[in-house]
Amino acid sequence: MLSITDISIRIAGRLLIDHSSVQIVPGARVGFVGRNGVGKSTLFHAIRGELPTETGTIAIPPRWRVGSLAQEAPDGPESLIEVVLKADLERHALLREAETARDPERIADIQMRLVDIDAHSAPARAASILSGLGFSTADQSRPCSEFSGGWRMRVALAATLFASPDLLLLDEPTNYLDLEGTLWLEDHLAHYPRTVIIISHDRDLLDTSVDQILHLDRGKLSLYKGTYSAFEEQRATRELLDAKHARRQADERKRLQAFVDRFKAKASKARQAQSRVKMLERMKPVTALVTQDVREISFPVPDKLLSPPIIAVDEAVVGYDPQSPILKRVTLRVDEDDRIALLGANGNGKSTLVKLLAGKLQPFAGRVVRADKLSIGYFAQHQTDELDLDGSPYDHVRRLMQDAPETKIRARVGGIGFSGKAGDTLVRSLSGGEKARLLLGLATFFAPNMIILDEPTNHLDIDSRAALAEAINEYPGAVIMVSHDRYLIEACADQLWVVADHTVTPYDGDLEDYRRAVLSARGLRSNGRDRVSGQRDDGRDKPRRERTERRSPLKQKITAAEAEIERITGIIAKIDVALALPDLFKREPKQAAQLTKARASAADALRRAEEAWLEASSSYDNATG
C-alpha cells in the first residue's frame, strides 16, 4: 500500500501540506481534488521522490512500479505504436536481449518471462489504447514527429497507460483530450487493475472512474469512500458537524474562562480555577468551516436581443485549402437563445466550424447570413498566448476603456474577477485558471449577442466550472461550446451537433447515448480522419464507407497476428537450435527442461496467434463480401 505518514511539505516558504497522513490500499482508484494551488501536483512530486518532505515519510512497496505522464511530449522518427510499445521497459529489454542471447539457460528464461508478461499480445493492446485516444490505424504507423504537441501528449498518455504501472499517477489527463477521448479514458480507468490516483476537475470522470476521493484542504489530506458526488455529500455533512462542534466548543471555552476569571483570586476556589485552566489547555481546537467562496463568473447582458435566426448557413463549404475543404454542404441556423454543444473527435472540424460562425473563416461555396449588428465573443484556450505577459488584468482592461475614469476601469477589472491587488498582478504570474478567467472577461467585454467557447474549462477547478455553467445559464444570448467536460455540456446545452464525415448534423440522442456510441465504436472502426480529403459525402458512398470501417480494424488484426506468428516462429527456431546441442540433456538436464518448457509455451502462443489470424481473416472475408 501507499503509506503517507505525518508529512509536511513547504514550497518557497509556503506550507502546503501540514503534518498529514493517509493510506491508499492496493487496487484503489482515487480521485485527488482540491482548489488550484493547494499542493496536489506537489504531492505527486513527493510520491515520485522528486521533492523532499519537511517531516514524515512516504512509503511505497519496493516492487511497485510508479508511472506518471511525461512532462514533455515524445518526438522523433519512431511510429506511434513503437513509442507506446517501448513504454513497457521489461518487454523491450527482453526482446532486445533475445536477439543476441546464446546461452540456452538464458534463452529459456527470456522466453518464459515473455510468456509470463503476455508479451505476444502487446501490439494489440497498444493499438487498442491508441485507438481509444483517437488515433486511426493509419495514424499509428506514422512518425511521432508528424503530430502536433497536443496529439503527442496523447501518445505520452497512451504509453503511460500501456506500461500499466502498479501505482499510476495522472495529473489532469483530460486536458489533452476531446470529449470522445475523455469518454474512453473514463471507461479505461474505471477498469484499471492496479492502484491509480488522478488529479482532476472533471466531475464525470470522478463519478465514473474512481471509488475513493482524496481531498487536500488547508494543508490536510482526507480520504473519502465513494465517488465525487458521494464526497460532496459527506464533506457537507462533516463540515456542518464541525461547525456545530466548533460553536459548542467556543461556548464551553467561554464558560470555563469566565469561571477562571471569576474565581482565580479566591483561595477557596483556586484549585477549581486551576483545574479549569488545565481543561482549557487540553481542549483540542476544532477548526470551524472556513468559507472559500468561489469568485463568480458573469457575462454582460447584450443591449438588444436580435431577431432569429442570428446566423443562417446554407450549403457552406469551408476549410483552409479550396482543393481539400474540411466541412462541406453545411446547413444550419443559430437562434438568439440557443445553447449548442459541438461533438466529434478532434480533427473532424469543430474549430473550423466555430471559426466559420465567428466570421474568422469565409466559405469557399454556399453562404452565411448574419443578423445585422450581430456581435460575437470568442474564447479559445490557445488565446493565452496572445495575452501580454508583462501586463496586468488592469492593463488589459484599460486598453479597452482608454477614455474611462480610473474608478470605472477598476470596477470592470473587479467584475471579471480581479479585485484590489489581484488586478495589478502580472499575467506571467497568474495561474492557468486565472488566465482563463481573464480571457473569458475580455472575450465577452462588449456584451456580445453570441458567445463561442472552445474548451473553456481547461485549468478551471470544479467550483469554477460550476460558476461557469451558472454564468452560461444566466446569459440571455446564444452560446456555442466545444468542451470535453460532460458536466458543463449536460448542465448547459439543449442541442447537440456532431461534426464528423466532413459535415455537421444534429444529434437526436442525449450525451449518455453518445457516450455508449463512442465506447462501442472506438476499437471497432477507425476514426474519420482516415478519410481521403475532398471525398464526396452525399450518402451514395455510405455503404462502401461502412464496409471500409468494418474492414479496417480487421486488417489491422490480421497484420498484427502475422507479425506475431513470425516473431514466435523465430523464437521456436532459436529454442530448437539450443535443444539440438549435443548431449544437452545429459550435461545440463535443468537447462534442457527449461528449454523444453519454454518451447511448449511458445508453441501454445503460436497456436493462439494462428487462431487469431484465422478468425480475423474469416471476418475480413465476410466483411469484404
N, C-alpha and C positions, 0 to 999 in steps of 0.2 A: 504494500500500500504506500501511497504518497503521504508522508507524515510531516506536517509543518507545525513546529513546536515553539511557541513563545518568541516569534520572530519580530524584529523591528528593522525597518528599512528607511533610511534617510537619504534624500537626494537634494544636493545643493542647499543643505541646511534645513530642508523641509521634511518633517516626519510624515511619511506616507502610510506606513503600517506600524502600529504601536502594540508590541507585546501580544501578538495574536497567534492563535493556534487553530488548526483544522486537520482532519484526517479524511483522505479520499481513498475509498476501498477499490480494489481491482475490479475492472469492468464497469465502473461508474461512468455515466455520461453527464458531465457537469457544465451548466451554463454559468459563466462568470460575468456578473453585472455590477454596475456602479456608475456614478457620474463620470463624465470625461475628466481626466486629470487626477483621479483619486489614487492611481497606482496599480491598475490592473496589468498593464504591459510590463511595469517594473517588476511585479511578482513573477511573471513569466521569465524575465531575465535572471532572476534569482534562482528559480527552479532549474534553469539550464546551466547554472553555475557561472553565469557571466557577470554576476553582481554579488558582492558580499553582503551578508546581513550584519546589522549592528549588534543584535542579540539573537539568541535562539538558533535552531537548526532546521534544515530541510533534508529529510532522509528519503531516498528512493531505493527500492530493491536493487542490488548490484547487477543483476542480469537484465534489468529493464532497459530497453532502447527508448530514448526520448526523441521525438520528432516534432518539428515545427516548420512553418512556412518560411522558405528562404527570404532574406531581406532583398536580394537582388534577383531579377528575372533571369532565367537561363538564356544563353545566347550561343551562337556558333553554328557550324555546318551540320551537326547531327540532327537526325529526324526527331520529331516529337516522340515517337514510340521508343526510340533509342534512349532519349533523355529520361523518360519515365522508367524504363527497364533498369537503367543504371542506378536508380534510387535504392533498389534492393542490393545493398553493398555485398552481402554474403553471396547471393546468387551470382552477381557479376564477377566476384573474385574467384568463385569455384569454377565458373565456366572458362575464365582465362587460364586458371591453373590446369584445367582438364585438357587444354590444347597442347600442353608441354609435358604433362606428367608421364613418367616412365616406370616408376616403382609400382608393382602390382598392388601392394597393400594400399598405397596412397590413392591409386586409381579407384579401388573398391570403396575407400572411404568417401571420395569425392562423389561418386555416383550414388552411393547410399544416401548421402546428405542431400543431393539434388532431388532425389525421390522424396525424402522426408519433408522438404520445404515446398513440395509440389511445383518444382521449377518448370515442368513441362507446360503448365497452364498459364505461366506468367504473361506471355504475349497477349493471350486472350483477355486476361484480367486488366492489363494495362490499356488495351484498346477499348474495353468497356468503360473504364474510368474517363478516358479522353473523350469518348463519345458522349458520356453523360454530361461532361462540362462543355459540350458544344462543338467538338472537333469532328468533322466528317472523316470518312475513311481516307479520302484523298489528302486531307489536311495532315493526317497522322504520319504520312511519309514525306512531308515537306520539311526542309531545314528549319530549325528553330529561328534562325536569324531573319526569316522572311516575315515574321509576325510582329505586330506592334507590342509595346510594353505591356499593355493590359492583357493581351492574349497570352504573352509569355508568362505572366504571373499565373494564369490559369494552368499552364504547363507545370509550373512550380507546385501549385496546389495538387495537381494530378500525381506528381512524383511523390509528394508527401503522403498522400492517401495510399498510393500503391505500396510504399515501404511498410505500411501498417505497423508503426511502432507500438510498443507496449504502453507508452504514455504519449498521446497526441495532443499538442498544444496549438490551437488555432486562434489567431488574433484578427477578428473582423474578416473572415474568409469570404463573405459575400460582397465585399466592396468591389471585387474584380469581376463579378458575375452579373448576368442579366437575370430576369425572373425565371426563365427556363432552367438555367444552370443552378439557381438557388433552390428551386423545387427539387431538382435531382440531388443536390447536396444534402438537403434536409432528410430525404429518404435514405441516403447512403449513411449519414451519421447516426440515424435512428437505429441502424443495424450494425454499427461498428462493434466488433467483437472484443475490443480491449478498452482501456481507460482513455477518455478524451475530456479535455477541458476547453471550452470555446468562449472566447470573449466576443460578445455580440450584442447589438442593439436591435436585432430583428426579432420581434415578438413571436412571429410564427415559427421561426426556427427554434426558439426557446420553448415553444409549446409543443413542437413536433418531435424534436430530436434529442432532448435531454430528459433525465429523470431526477436531477438534483440542480439546485441553484446555489451558487456561491456568491455571497453579496459582500462587497467591500464598501464600508461606510464609516466615515470618521475614524479611519485607521484600524477598524476592527473587521475581521473576517467572520461571517456567519453562514452556516450551511443549512439549507432547507431541502426537505424531500419534496419531489414533485416538479411540475412544470412551472413556467414563469407565472401563469395565471394563478396557480396554487400559491406560489411565493408571495404574490401581491396580497392575497387574502391573509396569509399567515403573518406577513410583516405588518399589515394594517392592524391586525388583532394584537400583535406583540407590542407595537408602538402605543396603542391605546392603553394596554395594561401598564406599560412602562410609565406613561404619562400619569395614570391614576396612582401608581405606586409612588412616583416622584412627588405628587401633591400630598399624599398621605405622609411620606417621609418628611417633607418640608413642615407639615403641621406638627409632627412629632418632635422634630428638632426645635421648632419654636416653643413647644410646651416645655421640653427639657431645659432649654436655655433660660426660659422665664423662671423656672424653679431654681436654677443655679444662681441667676442674678438676684433673686429674692432672698435666698437663704444662705448664700456663701459666707456672709459676715456673721451669722448666728452660730454660736458654738454648739447649740443643741441640734442644729441641722447640718453641721459641717460635713459629717460622714455621708449623709444622704446626698448633699450637694456634690461631694466628690464622686459619689457613685454615678450621678447623672453626667458628670463631666466625662467619665470613662465610657459611659454608654454612647455619648456623642462621638467620642474618638473612635469607638469600634463600629459605628454605623457606616456601612459602605455606601457612598453616594450612588444614587440611581440617576442615570442621565435621562432627563426628560426628552420628549420628542422635540427635535430641532427642526423647525420648518425650513425646507430647502426649496422654496417656490421656484418653479421654472419661469424664466422670462418668457412672456407670451410672444407669439408671432402674430402680426396682423398685417393685412393688405389694405391699402387705402381704397375707399369706395369710388368707383368711376362717377364722374359728374352726371353722365347721362347714359342710360341703357339704350342700346341700338336696336332697331327693328330686325327681326330674324329674316333670313339667315345672315349671320355676320360674316361668314365665309362660305362660298359655294365653289366646289371644284368639279369640273366636268371633263372626263376623259383625258386627264392630265398625264403627261409623260415627263419624268424628271430624273435627274442624276447629275453626273459630273462630266460625262462624255456622251454626246448625242448618238454615237455608234453603239454605246453599251449602257443604256439607261438602267437606273436602279429600280424605279417603280414605273409601271405602265397602266394605262387605262384606269386611273384613279378617279372615282366619282364619289363625292361625299359632301356633307354640309355640316356646319357648326352653328348652333343657335346660341343666343345670348346667355343662357344659364346652363349649358351642357357641362357635364363632368365626365370626361372621356379618358380612359387609360389605354395606352397602346401596348399590345402584347406582341411577342415574336422575338426570336433569337437575335442576338447582336449580329450585325452584318446583313440583316434582311431589309433594312431601310427605315427603321424608326426615326433615326436622326435626320435622314433625308426628308422624311415626311414633315417633321416639325419645322425644318428649315424652309420647306415649301410654304407651309401655313404662315410662318413668321415673315415671309417675304424675303428671306435671305437667299433663296434659290428661285429662279424663274423656270417655268415649264418649257420643255422643248416643243411640246404639242399640247393641244387642249387649252383650257383656260381656267383661271382662278379669279373669282369676283369677290371683292371685299366690300363691306359696308363703308359708306362714306364716314370719314373721321374715325375709323377703327384704329385703336392703339393697342399694341401688344407688348406685354412684359415677358422677356425670355430669360430663363435661368438655365445654365448648364454648368456642371461641376468643373469642366475644364477652364471656365472663365476665371478661376482663381489665378491663373497665370497672367490675366490682364489687370489684376489689382496692383496698385503702386505699393511695393513692399516698404518703402521708406515714408509712406504717407499713413495717416491715421484715419479711422472712420470719420472723424470730424473733417479732415481734408477732403475726403471723397464726397461728402455731402455738400461741403462749401462750394465745390466746383459746379454743383447742380443748382446752387442758390446764391449766385455771386452778388446779387444786389440786396439780399435779405439781411435784416439786422441780426446781430450775434445771438440774441435770445431765441429767435425763431430757428436759427441753424442748430443751436444746442438742443432745442426741443425736438427737432426731427431726428437728430442723432440718437437722442434718448428713445424716441419712438421706434427705432429699428433695433433697439436692444443694447445701446452703448451709452449708458448714463454716466455722468460725472467723469472721473478719471479714465474710465474704460474708453471713452470717446477719443482720448488722446494717445492711446496705445498704438504703437506702430503695427502695421499689418503683418510684418515679418514675425512679430511676437504673438500673434493671435493663434489660437488652436484651430484645427480643421473645422470644428463646429462653429466657432466664432466667425471664421471666414465665410462659411456657408450662410450664416445669418446676415452678414454684411451684404453678400451678393443678392440674397432674397430682397433685402431692403432697397438696394439700388435698382434691381430689375423691375420692381413694382413702384418705384418712387413717384411716378407721374400718374398714378391711378389708372392703369390700363383697363380696357374693356375685356381683355382676354389675357390669361397667364399661361405660359408654356413652361412646364417644369421637367427638366431632363435629369433624372437621378438626383433629386433634391435631398435625399435622406443620408447620403454618404457623410460620415463624420458627425451626424446628429445622434445624441443619446436617445434612449427610449422615451423619456419625458418630453424632450424637444420634438421628437417625431409626433407625439400625441398633440403637442401645441401646433405643429404644422397642419395636422389633419383638421384641427378645430378652426384654424385660420382659413383653410380651403373651404370648409363647410359654411363659414360665415360670409365668405366673399360672394357678392351677388353676380359677378361676371362669369364668363366661361373659363374652364380650366382643362388643359390637356396635359397629361402627365405620362412620363416614362419612368418606371421605378421597378426595382427588384424587391421592394418591401410590400409583401402581401397585405399587411395590416393597413397601410396607407391606401392601397387600392380598394380594399373591401370597405374601409371607412368612408371613402370619398366618391369613388367612381360609380356612375349609374349607367355607363355604356362601356363596352369593351370592344376595341378594334384590333384585329390580328393583322400584322404586317408580315406577309410571307408570300413566296412564289411570285415576287415582283408586283404585288398589288396589295390593296387594303380592303378587308371585308369585316362587317360587323360580326361579333361572336354572340350567338344566342344563349349559350350556357352561362353559368357563373364561374367564379375563379376556381372553385373546387372541381368542377367539370374539366376545366382547362388543366388543372394540376394532374388529374388522372390521365388525360390525353398525353401530356408531356412525358409522364413517367412510363406510359405504355410505349410511346414512340421512341424514346431515347434508348438506343441499343438495338432497336428493331429496324430502324431505317436511318439513312444518312440525312444530314440536315440540308436545308435548302441552298446553302452556299456551294454545294456541288453542282448546281445547275449551271448550264452554259449561259453567260451573259447575253442578253438580247434575244433569247429564245422566245418565240411567240407563245403566249399563255392565254388562249381563247377557249379552253375547255376541250378542244379536239385532241390535245396531247395528253389529257388526263389519264386514260387507260395505260398509255405507254409509260408515263411518268410513274404511275403506281407500280407497274411491273419492275421498272428500274429501281424504285425504292425498296421493293421486296428482294430483288436480286443482289443489290449492293452489299448488304451485310453478310449474305450467304457466300458471296465471292470472297469476302474478307476471311470468313471462317475456313473456306477451302484453302486459301493461300497460307493461313496460319497453320492449318493441320499439315499441309505438305512440308512446310519448313520444320515443323516438329518431328515429322516422320524422318526427314533427312538427318536432323540432329541426333535423334535417338539411334538411328541406324549406325551412325558414326560412333556413338558410344559403345554399342554392342560389338562393333568391329574391333575397337580397342581392347575391350574385355576379352574377346576371343583370342586376340594376339597374346595377351598376358596368360590366359589359361593354356595356351599351346606351348608354353615354355617347358623344356624337358624336365622330367622328374619334379614338377612343381608340387604335386600332391604329396610326394614323399618328403621333399626338403622343407616346404612351407605349408603344412596342411591347414593352418589357421588362415593364411592369406588365400589359399585356394578356396576355402569355404566361404570367405567373404566375397571373393570374386564371383563365385557361383551364385550366391545370394543376390549380389548386385546385378548380375546378368538376368536373373529371373525377374527382378523388379523392373529393369529396363525393358524386358520383353513384354511385361504387363503394361507398361506405359506406352510401348509401341502399339500394342493391341488397341488401347483406348484411343490413341491418336488416329489409327486407321479407321476405327468405328466412327469417330467424329468426322473424318474425311468422307466416308461413305454416306453418312447421314446428311451432311451439308451438300454433297454432290447431288444426292437424290432430290433434296428440297430445291436446289438450284435448277435442276432439270424440269421439275414440276412448275416452278415459277416462270421459267422460260417458255414452257409450253402454254 
